[in-house]
Amino acid sequence: MSKTKYAYLVWVQYLGFRYSGWQKQPGQKTIEGMLLKTLKFIDPGKQYKILGAGRTDSKVSALKMAFQLLTPVAPIEDIPAFVHDFNQNLPSDIQILGMQEAIPEQNIIQDTKIKEYDYIFSFGTKNHPFCAPFMANFLEELDLPLMMCAAKIFQGTHNFQNFTARIQPNTKVTRTIDHCEIKENKEFTANFFPDKSYILSVKGAGFMRYQIRMMMGALVLLGRGELEFDSLRKALSTNEKILIPYVAPGSGLILKNTEFK
């Protein structure tokens, strides 16, 4: 693509259960790939490029994610009509929430101020099959009070090297989490949901690959009695490599909100 002349900030939400994550991949159905395929259909004579404000994993959903839509050819003259056509042709599990001209020189990744995630889960009994796209289901009994207590130790600035995968040499592993708690789920409801379900709520400026799913995985291991509280604390306070052998399923994770500086 030649030099970009026109850039737009687009807000999107999606159910990620049937997608292999955000990023376009050969031979895989992804959110970015479906967006580009739809753009090619509704505006076949124009080149478009998408820059996401992050990348969600396979089966992860989003209530409010953002991406930049870039084109070198010509401006989009009627944004509301463009959004209407976009939504009319996207599959029912992806929706454009809004679109506006991007601020000049905006870096959609570096300018992210806050990302808020919810991880929805239940435990103890098997869920109705319709819960699968929205909620992780752990069949064992879990020590929920212990997990609630432990979730709070993730708050603050820590070395999260033990809570990510495939660390690159320039990866910034010291991250700050502004808020982290487990609470009863009163936000997401359906008549087929179990009587009790819970949310791991996490808020911070940015997260590494699998970070929240590995945090949730560590809490589940703790709740099962397979990980000691002191080991979890040590994994956040040392440069020593400590294996967290469980990554929680992607289907329970929702990118709830994205805010920019």
SULSULCOR-V373379 format. One record per residue. RES is the residue in one letter. PHI is phi as a letter, one per 20 degrees, with the letter a starting at -180 (999 if undefined). PSI is psi in whole degrees, 0 to 359 (* if undefined). Layout:
((RES:PHI:PSI) (RES:PHI:PSI))
This chain:
((M:999:136) (S:f:179) (K:g:132) (T:f:133) (K:d:333) (Y:c:133) (A:c:141) (Y:c:144) (L:e:124) (V:c:133) (W:d:135) (V:c:150) (Q:c:152) (Y:b:155) (L:e:117) (G:e:3) (F:f:326) (R:d:14) (Y:d:150) (S:e:48) (G:n:186) (W:f:309) (Q:f:136) (K:g:131) (Q:c:140) (P:g:131) (G:m:6) (Q:c:147) (K:e:114) (T:c:165) (I:f:310) (E:g:317) (G:f:319) (M:f:323) (L:f:313) (L:f:321) (K:f:319) (T:f:319) (L:f:319) (K:f:327) (F:f:316) (I:e:340) (D:b:68) (P:f:340) (G:e:9) (K:c:145) (Q:e:136) (Y:c:147) (K:c:144) (I:d:132) (L:d:113) (G:e:152) (A:e:45) (G:p:178) (R:c:120) (T:e:151) (D:f:175) (S:g:132) (K:m:358) (V:f:139) (S:d:171) (A:b:134) (L:e:330) (K:b:95) (M:d:161) (A:c:151) (F:b:157) (Q:e:134) (L:d:119) (L:d:140) (T:b:140) (P:e:354) (V:e:300) (A:b:154) (P:f:160) (I:e:111) (E:f:320) (D:c:92) (I:f:313) (P:g:319) (A:f:323) (F:f:314) (V:f:319) (H:f:312) (D:f:320) (F:g:308) (N:f:324) (Q:f:332) (N:d:350) (L:f:153) (P:f:163) (S:f:346) (D:e:12) (I:c:134) (Q:c:133) (I:e:125) (L:e:329) (G:a:167) (M:b:142) (Q:b:163) (E:f:138) (A:f:150) (I:f:134) (P:g:138) (E:m:12) (Q:f:133) (N:d:107) (I:f:338) (I:e:308) (Q:f:335) (D:e:5) (T:f:127) (K:e:312) (I:b:137) (K:c:135) (E:c:126) (Y:d:146) (D:d:132) (Y:d:114) (I:e:133) (F:b:161) (S:c:170) (F:b:162) (G:n:320) (T:c:158) (K:f:138) (N:e:163) (H:g:139) (P:g:332) (F:f:346) (C:f:341) (A:g:322) (P:f:346) (F:d:340) (M:b:132) (A:f:144) (N:c:113) (F:d:119) (L:f:338) (E:f:158) (E:f:138) (L:d:149) (D:e:85) (L:f:315) (P:g:321) (L:f:318) (M:f:320) (M:f:319) (C:f:316) (A:f:328) (A:g:327) (K:f:340) (I:f:346) (F:f:340) (Q:f:146) (G:o:190) (T:e:123) (H:b:165) (N:e:110) (F:e:27) (Q:f:333) (N:e:3) (F:c:40) (T:b:173) (A:c:151) (R:l:57) (I:f:127) (Q:e:160) (P:g:329) (N:e:11) (T:f:131) (K:e:104) (V:e:345) (T:e:116) (R:c:156) (T:d:126) (I:d:121) (D:f:330) (H:b:136) (C:b:120) (E:b:155) (I:d:130) (K:c:163) (E:f:140) (N:f:111) (K:c:5) (E:e:322) (F:d:118) (T:c:153) (A:a:155) (N:f:348) (F:d:359) (F:f:153) (P:f:163) (D:g:324) (K:c:131) (S:b:168) (Y:c:162) (I:c:130) (L:e:112) (S:d:125) (V:c:135) (K:c:133) (G:a:177) (A:f:328) (G:a:154) (F:c:151) (M:e:173) (R:g:129) (Y:m:6) (Q:g:309) (I:f:322) (R:f:328) (M:f:327) (M:f:314) (M:f:320) (G:g:318) (A:f:320) (L:f:323) (V:f:316) (L:f:321) (L:f:315) (G:f:332) (R:e:349) (G:n:16) (E:e:359) (L:b:136) (E:e:147) (F:g:317) (D:f:327) (S:f:322) (L:f:316) (R:f:319) (K:f:325) (A:f:338) (L:e:349) (S:c:18) (T:b:156) (N:e:358) (E:f:139) (K:f:118) (I:c:124) (L:f:125) (I:d:102) (P:e:18) (Y:b:126) (V:d:120) (A:f:150) (P:g:146) (G:f:333) (S:f:344) (G:e:353) (L:e:133) (I:c:127) (L:f:105) (K:e:323) (N:b:150) (T:c:130) (E:c:148) (F:d:160) (K:f:*))
